[in-house]
């Protein structure tokens, strides 16, 4: 037997011996159990992630989508928040910060920490996040806990490494806060997601998803949601939640019937109907008593799939003449904060392929990184489709014919979608772009890297031509820079 095999057997034997001893002598780490809801109450209208109640009467809807990428993503998305906090603009006599206009923040994996922390702390985050999380060796602390023999019982009793991670995240960042604490805040709606292991479906930590499972979200700890959303396969264990589907009288929203009860539903409803099929897999505790959650990036690394679902639901309801909370919108502004890195390697310069572990890691990441951009293109496709429908609706030829078979064109949304991409590829500085692309997906980075990620986010946003288009006609001011007044043509409304 080789020395390496003997070492592996010794480690495994030690784990089993100590773990068995912990079990025998009663030292256990039980898995937290999320409680059920006893009675479901059907909401009277479509719930657009709470946007109808939180948004008010403003004409702009602002969404931030934070991607995965470990501490790299957490720092990059935090840099976005810092920058939006610095941008003030005046429109129609009203002056506000761009950050205060944000209505919804989605987050997966590393981005979920920034999203949840901002939802919990608001302005206070800017005094604490850097010290408590970004510039902390979170990964080293977690590894030490996993290797501590006193914690081995957790793995053997079902709690797993992700529960150890959740406890650590509570200590360093979330302080035991739950989604009830998040709900009491007046800031933007926060929607973070994980991936269900068996089906590959998204599990979004929002009432719309947990109601289907007859599970209570309000008592669910934010730290566990962050741990589930960032549970990288193999490195961390799945985080397990209980499913009570079918036990609380859950019913699907009545407004869905106009799409589910017809043989040929309108095409824009296709995405929400597909999502409905996924959710129906969660509604039977008799078949699935538990769900095992992994990294949210496996099913949606940009946090955009839910946004696409709701935009097309909005379009389908609008075309059917049904009122929605988003009917008054003129602009939907989506900041896509993509922290994907593209490290260089020399694999293609060698006839010998990389090792098994390297291939395994790369194989898991390639589909996520390679095709995440398709969600951005779908956003742009929706905006283009709405613009074409409006042009047709307002054309002289259409108004002459009054074609009844094209009634959906008459109800085309009068809303423009602005997609602002915040990614390393948008940096003009090639050397800085190459530096950031080499940063690994870990939960510890040098302080210098954290600062450069934040600075890069500011540079990309402040130089974005799409953002300038959004703010055209408004007097803008960036803290530390002179005020930019609107042009005479903009003031005249031209």
C-alpha positions in Angstrom: 0.0 0.0 0.0 1.4 3.4 -1.0 2.0 6.1 1.6 -0.8 8.3 0.2 -3.4 5.6 0.4 -2.3 4.8 4.0 -2.8 8.5 4.8 -6.2 8.6 3.3 -7.3 5.5 5.2 -5.9 6.9 8.5 -7.9 10.2 7.9 -11.1 8.4 7.0 -10.7 6.0 9.9 -10.1 8.9 12.3 -13.2 10.6 11.0 -15.3 7.5 11.5 -13.9 6.8 14.9 -14.4 10.3 16.3 -17.7 10.7 14.6 -19.0 7.4 16.0 -17.8 8.5 19.4 -19.6 11.8 19.1 -22.8 10.0 18.2 -22.5 7.4 21.0 -21.9 10.0 23.7 -24.7 12.3 22.4 -22.7 15.2 20.9 -24.9 16.0 17.9 -25.5 18.9 15.6 -29.1 18.5 14.4 -30.1 20.0 11.1 -32.3 23.1 11.5 -35.9 22.4 10.4 -37.9 25.1 8.7 -41.5 25.1 10.0 -44.7 24.8 7.9 -47.4 27.3 7.3 -50.7 25.9 8.5 -53.1 27.8 6.3 -52.5 29.4 2.9 -54.1 32.7 1.9 -54.4 33.3 -1.8 -53.2 36.8 -2.8 -55.8 38.8 -4.8 -53.5 40.0 -7.5 -50.2 39.0 -9.3 -47.2 39.4 -7.0 -44.4 40.9 -8.9 -41.8 40.2 -6.2 -43.6 42.9 -4.0 -42.8 45.6 -6.6 -46.4 46.9 -6.8 -46.5 47.8 -3.1 -42.9 49.0 -2.6 -42.5 51.0 -5.8 -45.1 53.7 -5.4 -46.0 55.9 -8.3 -42.6 56.5 -9.9 -42.2 55.9 -13.6 -38.8 54.1 -13.3 -38.3 50.5 -12.1 -34.6 49.8 -11.1 -33.3 46.3 -10.7 -29.9 45.1 -9.7 -28.9 41.5 -10.6 -25.8 40.3 -8.7 -24.1 37.2 -10.2 -22.1 34.5 -8.5 -18.3 34.4 -8.1 -17.4 34.0 -4.4 -15.8 37.0 -2.6 -15.0 38.5 -6.1 -18.8 38.8 -6.7 -19.5 40.1 -3.2 -16.9 42.9 -3.6 -17.8 43.8 -7.2 -21.5 44.0 -6.4 -20.7 46.1 -3.3 -18.8 48.5 -5.5 -22.0 48.9 -7.6 -24.0 49.8 -4.5 -21.3 52.3 -3.4 -21.3 53.9 -6.9 -25.1 54.2 -7.1 -25.0 55.8 -3.7 -22.8 58.6 -5.1 -25.0 59.4 -8.1 -27.6 62.0 -7.6 -30.0 63.2 -10.3 -32.9 65.6 -10.6 -35.8 64.9 -12.8 -39.2 66.7 -12.8 -38.1 68.8 -9.8 -37.3 65.8 -7.7 -33.7 65.1 -6.5 -32.7 61.6 -5.4 -29.8 59.2 -5.3 -29.8 56.4 -7.9 -29.4 53.8 -5.1 -32.6 55.0 -3.5 -34.5 54.3 -6.7 -33.6 50.5 -6.6 -36.7 48.4 -6.3 -35.4 44.8 -6.6 -32.0 43.1 -6.0 -31.5 39.6 -7.1 -28.5 37.6 -6.0 -26.9 34.2 -6.4 -23.9 32.6 -4.7 -21.3 35.3 -3.8 -23.7 38.1 -4.9 -26.4 36.8 -2.5 -24.3 38.0 0.5 -24.2 41.6 -0.7 -27.9 41.5 -1.7 -29.1 40.1 1.6 -26.8 42.3 3.7 -27.9 45.5 2.0 -31.6 44.4 2.4 -30.9 43.9 6.1 -28.7 46.8 7.0 -29.4 49.5 4.4 -27.1 52.5 4.9 -25.5 50.9 7.8 -23.9 48.4 5.5 -21.4 51.0 4.2 -19.9 51.3 7.6 -19.5 47.6 8.3 -19.5 45.3 5.3 -15.8 45.8 4.3 -14.6 45.0 7.8 -17.1 42.3 8.8 -17.0 40.3 5.5 -15.2 41.6 2.4 -11.7 41.9 4.1 -12.1 38.8 6.2 -10.7 35.3 5.7 -14.1 33.7 5.6 -12.8 30.7 3.7 -10.0 30.1 6.3 -12.4 30.3 9.2 -14.8 27.8 7.5 -12.0 25.4 6.7 -10.9 25.4 10.3 -14.4 24.7 11.5 -14.8 21.8 9.1 -11.5 20.3 10.2 -12.3 20.7 13.9 -13.1 17.3 15.3 -15.8 18.8 17.5 -17.7 19.6 14.3 -17.4 16.2 12.6 -20.6 15.1 14.2 -22.4 17.7 12.1 -21.6 15.9 8.9 -22.5 12.5 10.3 -25.8 13.6 11.7 -27.1 15.3 8.5 -26.4 19.0 9.3 -23.5 19.1 6.8 -20.7 21.5 5.9 -23.2 24.1 4.6 -24.9 24.4 8.0 -21.5 25.0 9.5 -21.0 27.7 6.9 -24.4 29.2 7.7 -23.5 29.4 11.4 -20.3 31.2 10.5 -22.1 33.7 8.2 -24.5 34.4 11.1 -21.6 35.2 13.4 -19.7 37.4 11.0 -22.5 39.1 9.1 -26.2 38.3 9.7 -26.5 38.1 13.5 -29.3 35.5 13.3 -31.6 37.7 11.2 -34.5 36.0 9.4 -36.6 36.9 6.4 -39.1 38.5 8.8 -36.4 41.1 9.6 -35.9 41.6 5.9 -39.7 42.1 5.4 -39.8 44.8 8.0 -37.3 46.9 6.1 -38.5 49.6 3.7 -35.7 49.2 1.1 -35.8 47.1 -2.1 -37.1 43.6 -2.4 -34.4 41.0 -2.1 -34.6 37.8 -4.1 -31.8 35.3 -3.7 -31.9 31.8 -5.1 -30.4 28.3 -4.9 -30.7 25.2 -7.1 -32.7 22.1 -6.1 -30.4 19.1 -6.6 -32.8 16.5 -8.0 -34.7 18.6 -10.6 -32.2 21.4 -11.2 -35.0 23.9 -10.6 -34.5 27.4 -9.1 -35.6 27.8 -5.5 -36.1 31.5 -4.8 -36.3 32.7 -1.2 -39.5 34.5 -1.8 -43.1 33.8 -0.5 -44.2 32.8 -4.1 -41.8 29.8 -3.9 -42.2 28.8 -0.3 -46.0 29.0 -0.4 -46.0 26.2 -2.9 -44.0 24.1 -0.4 -46.4 25.2 2.4 -43.2 26.3 4.2 -42.8 29.3 6.4 -40.2 31.7 5.0 -40.4 34.4 7.6 -38.5 32.4 10.2 -35.8 31.2 7.8 -32.4 32.6 8.6 -30.7 34.8 6.0 -27.4 33.0 6.7 -28.9 29.7 5.6 -30.3 31.3 2.4 -26.8 32.6 1.7 -25.2 29.3 2.5 -27.6 27.4 0.2 -27.1 30.0 -2.6 -23.3 29.6 -2.4 -23.1 25.8 -1.7 -20.6 24.9 -4.4 -21.0 21.2 -5.2 -18.4 18.8 -3.7 -16.7 21.6 -1.8 -19.8 22.2 0.4 -22.7 19.9 1.1 -26.3 20.5 0.0 -28.4 22.5 2.4 -31.6 20.5 3.2 -35.0 22.0 3.8 -38.3 20.4 4.6 -41.2 20.3 2.1 -44.8 20.4 3.3 -46.4 20.8 -0.1 -50.1 19.8 -0.2 -50.7 20.2 3.5 -51.8 23.9 3.8 -54.4 24.2 1.1 -52.2 26.0 -1.4 -53.9 27.2 -4.6 -52.5 28.6 -7.7 -53.3 32.3 -8.4 -56.6 32.8 -10.2 -55.1 35.2 -12.8 -53.0 32.2 -14.2 -56.2 30.5 -15.4 -56.4 32.8 -18.5 -53.1 31.1 -19.6 -53.5 27.6 -18.2 -57.1 27.0 -19.2 -56.8 27.8 -22.9 -55.5 25.5 -25.6 -53.1 28.1 -27.1 -51.9 30.6 -24.5 -50.3 33.8 -25.7 -46.6 33.4 -26.4 -45.3 35.8 -23.8 -46.8 33.6 -21.2 -44.6 30.7 -22.2 -41.9 31.4 -19.7 -44.1 31.8 -16.7 -46.0 28.6 -17.6 -42.6 26.8 -17.8 -41.8 28.2 -14.3 -45.2 27.0 -13.1 -44.3 23.5 -14.2 -41.2 23.7 -12.1 -43.1 25.0 -9.0 -45.7 22.2 -9.3 -42.9 19.8 -8.6 -42.6 21.3 -5.2 -46.2 20.9 -4.1 -46.3 17.3 -2.9 -44.7 16.4 0.4 -45.9 12.8 -0.1 -43.4 12.5 -3.0 -40.7 14.9 -1.9 -40.3 15.3 1.8 -37.1 17.2 1.5 -35.2 19.4 -1.0 -31.5 19.6 -1.1 -30.2 23.0 -2.2 -26.9 23.8 -4.0 -25.3 26.9 -5.5 -27.8 29.2 -7.2 -25.4 29.7 -10.1 -26.0 26.2 -11.3 -29.5 27.3 -12.5 -29.1 31.0 -13.0 -25.7 32.6 -12.5 -26.8 36.1 -13.3 -29.9 36.1 -11.2 -31.9 37.2 -14.3 -34.3 34.3 -15.0 -36.8 35.5 -12.5 -36.6 39.0 -13.9 -37.3 37.6 -17.4 -40.2 35.5 -16.0 -41.9 38.6 -14.6 -41.3 40.8 -17.6 -43.0 38.4 -19.9 -45.8 37.8 -17.4 -46.3 41.6 -17.4 -46.4 41.5 -21.2 -48.8 38.6 -21.4 -51.2 40.2 -18.8 -50.9 43.6 -20.5 -51.7 42.0 -23.9 -54.8 40.4 -22.3 -56.0 43.7 -21.0 -55.4 42.8 -17.4 -54.1 45.5 -14.9 -50.6 44.9 -13.4 -48.6 46.9 -10.8 -46.2 47.8 -13.6 -48.6 49.4 -16.1 -47.4 53.0 -15.3 -43.7 52.4 -16.0 -41.9 54.3 -18.6 -38.5 52.8 -18.0 -37.2 49.5 -16.6 -33.5 49.9 -15.8 -31.6 46.6 -15.1 -28.0 46.6 -13.9 -26.5 43.2 -14.8 -23.6 42.9 -12.4 -21.6 40.0 -13.9 -18.5 39.0 -11.9 -17.4 36.1 -14.1 -13.7 35.9 -14.6 -11.8 34.3 -17.5 -8.4 33.2 -16.1 -5.8 32.4 -18.8 -4.2 29.0 -18.9 -1.8 27.1 -21.1 -3.9 24.0 -21.7 -4.1 24.5 -25.5 -0.3 24.7 -25.8 0.1 21.2 -24.5 -0.8 17.8 -26.0 -1.4 16.6 -22.4 -4.9 17.4 -21.1 -5.4 18.9 -17.6 -6.0 16.6 -14.6 -9.3 15.1 -13.5 -10.0 17.6 -10.7 -9.3 20.5 -13.0 -11.6 19.1 -15.7 -14.3 18.5 -13.1 -14.2 22.1 -11.9 -14.0 23.5 -15.4 -16.8 21.3 -16.7 -19.1 22.6 -14.0 -18.2 26.3 -14.7 -18.2 26.4 -18.5 -22.0 26.1 -19.1 -22.6 28.6 -16.3 -20.1 31.2 -17.6 -20.5 30.6 -21.3 -24.2 30.9 -21.6 -25.1 33.3 -18.9 -24.9 36.1 -21.5 -27.9 34.7 -23.2 -30.1 36.1 -20.4 -28.8 39.6 -21.2 -29.6 39.1 -24.9 -33.1 37.9 -24.0 -33.7 41.1 -22.1 -32.6 43.1 -25.2 -34.9 41.0 -27.3 -37.9 41.8 -25.1 -37.2 45.5 -25.3 -36.8 45.3 -29.1 -40.1 43.3 -29.4 -42.0 45.9 -27.3 -40.6 48.7 -29.4 -41.6 47.0 -32.7 -45.1 46.4 -31.4 -45.5 50.0 -30.3 -44.3 51.2 -33.7 -46.8 49.0 -35.4 -49.6 50.0 -33.0 -49.0 53.7 -33.6 -48.6 53.4 -37.4 -51.1 55.0 -39.7 -51.7 51.8 -41.6 -52.6 49.9 -38.5 -55.0 52.6 -37.3 -56.7 52.5 -40.7 -57.3 48.8 -40.6 -58.1 48.4 -36.9 -57.2 44.7 -37.2 -59.1 42.9 -34.4 -56.9 39.8 -34.7 -54.0 41.9 -33.6 -55.6 43.4 -30.5 -52.5 42.4 -28.5 -50.6 45.0 -30.4 -52.9 47.7 -29.1 -51.8 46.7 -25.6 -48.1 46.6 -26.2 -46.3 47.9 -23.1 -45.2 51.5 -23.4 -42.1 50.8 -21.4 -38.4 50.9 -22.5 -35.9 48.4 -21.0 -32.4 49.6 -20.4 -29.8 46.9 -19.8 -26.6 48.2 -18.2 -23.9 45.6 -18.2 -21.4 45.8 -15.5 -18.6 43.3 -16.2 -14.9 43.1 -16.4 -15.1 43.1 -20.2 -16.4 46.6 -20.1 -13.2 48.0 -18.6 -11.1 49.9 -21.1 -7.9 49.4 -19.1 -6.5 46.1 -20.5 -4.1 45.5 -17.7 -6.8 46.0 -15.0 -9.2 43.8 -16.9 -6.5 41.0 -17.1 -5.8 41.4 -13.3 -9.5 41.0 -12.4 -9.9 38.1 -14.7 -7.2 36.2 -12.8 -9.0 36.5 -9.5 -10.2 33.0 -8.2 -13.6 32.1 -7.1 -12.9 31.8 -3.4 -14.1 33.3 -0.1 -10.9 35.2 0.6 -9.1 37.7 -1.5 -6.3 40.2 -0.7 -7.4 43.6 0.5 -5.9 45.1 -2.7 -8.1 42.9 -4.9 -11.2 43.9 -2.9 -10.4 47.6 -3.4 -9.7 47.2 -7.1 -12.9 45.3 -7.7 -14.9 48.1 -6.0 -13.0 50.7 -8.1 -13.6 48.8 -11.3 -17.4 48.7 -10.6 -17.3 52.5 -10.2 -15.3 53.1 -13.4 -17.6 50.8 -15.5 -20.8 52.5 -14.2 -19.6 56.0 -14.5 -18.4 55.4 -18.1 -21.5 53.5 -19.2 -23.1 55.0 -22.3 -26.3 53.1 -21.4 -26.5 54.9 -18.0 -25.9 58.2 -19.7 -28.9 57.5 -21.9 -31.0 56.6 -18.9 -30.1 59.9 -17.1 -30.4 62.0 -20.3 -32.4 65.1 -19.5 -31.7 65.0 -15.8 -29.2 67.2 -13.8 -26.8 64.6 -12.4 -24.1 64.8 -9.8 -21.6 62.3 -8.7 -20.2 62.8 -5.2 -16.7 64.3 -5.6 -17.5 65.5 -9.2 -19.1 68.7 -10.6 -22.8 68.7 -11.4 -23.9 67.9 -15.0 -26.8 70.0 -16.1 -29.3 68.9 -18.8 -29.0 70.4 -22.2 -31.3 73.1 -23.5 -33.0 70.6 -25.8 -33.5 68.2 -22.9 -35.0 70.9 -20.7 -37.4 71.8 -23.5 -38.5 68.2 -23.6 -37.0 67.5 -27.1 
